[in-house]
């Protein structure tokens, strides 16, 4: 005789997701209209192997947690589809056009796109799919691998909550590339010498 797997109270997942989103936003100084990519395996969240047991209840909980944080921070969430849709992303069409992203066409469903992307597609006001983005920050729940959609350079952020349900959590913010060599300075000095005052200057 088999027993049905018991799923914990999804509201607990929502609170945990909201918390880690807020932590990430603070770490990366995430601002309004900046992109946050979210990859989530709902199978992993409920304790199953990725891609085998998608759960819309888990997707709803994750979505609610993201939205609770978004109401204050006003970032743009982009939900990553599974490999069957080449890890395309679901976001509002207005946001896609704001960033000049090329739209692609498919309707994600749990079996082709994943439960998280399918749920988000059904909840957004005017959803669309884009092939890729360069997000300012990202959260990965269940080891779905979001790195292909992050701006360079990605910087890991350790969350205070290391898993949502059974899904392992990793997060990253991004920063501009540091350019220059030994002389390069990355913080504004309090007193900047003029070229005439400096004994060693370029050009």
N, C-alpha and C positions, 0 to 999 in steps of 0.2 A: 504494500500500500504506500502511495506517495502522499506527502503532505505539501500543501501550498506554502511557498516562501512568505513569511510574514514581513511586511514592509512597515518600518517605523513611521511615526507621525511625521508627515511631510512638512508640517509647519516648522519643525526643528531644523530641517534642511534649509528652509527659507531664511530663517534667522542667521544661520551660519554663513550662507551665501552673502547676505547683506553685509555681514561683518567683514568678510574677507574682501569684498568689493570696496568697501570704505577704506580698509587698510591699504589696498592697492592704490586707490585714488589719492590718498594722502601721501604715500611714498613717491608717487610719480607726479604729484601736483597736477592731477588730471583736471582739465578745464572743460567748460561747456563746449559742446560740438566736437570734442576730440573722440577718437575711435577706440573702443574697447572690444577686442575680439574675445569671444567666449566659446570654448570647446568643451563639450560635456558628453560623456558616455553614461546614459541613464542605466545601461546594463551594469556597468561597474558600480554605480551608486547603490544599486540594490544587491550588490554582491555577486553578480554574474560576470562572465567573460564578455569583454567589449564586443558589441555587434551581435549578441545572441539573445538578448531579452529586454529590449527597449521598454521603458516604462513611462507613460505619459504623466503619471502622478509625480514622478521625480522631475520630469521636465517642467511641470507646472510650478513645483516648489522652487526650482532654480530660477525660473523666469520671475517669480514673485520677489525673490530676494534681490535680483538685479534691478527690478523696477523700483523697489523700495529705496535703494541707494540712488538710482538715476533721478528720482524726483527732486533730490537736493543738489545733485552735482551736474545733471543735464548733459552727461556724456552720451555718445551714440553707441549703442550696443550692436555688435555684428555677430550672429550666431553661426558657427562653423558647421557645415554639413559633414556627413561621413564620406568615406572614400568612394562610395558608389556615385556620388555627385562631385567627385574630384575635389572635395573639401571646399566647395563654393560656400558663399556666405549669404545669410539672410539678414537684410536690414531694410530700413525705410527707404523708399525710392527717393524721397527728397534729400536724404543724407547722401545717397549714392551720387546724385546729380551735383550736390554741393562739392563733392570731391572729384568730380569728373570721371567717375568709375564706369566702365563698360558693363552693361547689363547682359546677363545670359538668361536663358529660359529653361525652367523646370519648376515643378511644384514638389517640394520635399514631402515625403511621407515617411512613416516610421521605418518601412522596409527599404527605402531608397532615399537617403538623406539623413535619417536618424530621427528619433523621437524629439530631441531637443530642437532641432531645426524645424521639424514639422509643427511643433507646438508654437514656436515663435512666429512662424509664417502665418499661422491662424490667428494670432493675437495682434500683430502689428497693423497699423491703420492702412498702409499702402505698401505691402511688402514686395521686395524684389530680390533677385539673386545676382551677385557679382562674382566674377571668377577669383579675384584676389584683392586684397587691400594691404595697406601698410599702417597697421594700427599703432597707436601711441602706447598701449598697454594690453595685457592679455591675461586671462585666467583659463587654466586647463584642469578640468575635473575628470579624472579617469584616464589620463595619459592618452589623449587624442592627438597630441602634437600640433600646436598652433604656431610654431616658430616661423613657418612659411608666410604667415600673415602679419608679422611684426616689423616695424621700422627698425633699421639699424641705428644704434647698437642696442641689443637687448641686455637688460640687467636683471638677474633673478631677484625676487623678493620672497622672503620666507613668511608664509602666513602663520597667524597664531593658531589657526585650525588646519590641521594637516590632511583632513579628509572630509568629504561630504558623503554621509553614509559610509559606504565602503570604497568610494572613489577617491583615489589619491589626488591631492591638489598641488599644483605648481602655479606660480605667478611670475610675471615679468613686467617691468617698465622699460622704457627706451630713453636713450639720450642721444644728442647729436654726436657725430664722430669728433674725436679730438684730433686736430691737425697740427702740424709743425714738428719741430725737433726739440733739441735741448734748450733752446731759447724760449720756446713757447710758454705763454702764461694763460691760465684758464680761469683765473679770478681777477676782477677789476682791482688794480692796485689803488691804494688811497692817494698816493702822490705819483703822478705819471710825469717822468722827465720829458722835456721837449727834445727834439732832435739836436738842437744846438747845445743843450746841457749834457747830452749823453756822449760819452767818449767812444761808445761802441754801438753803432746803429746800422740798420740795413739800408741799402740803396742810398 
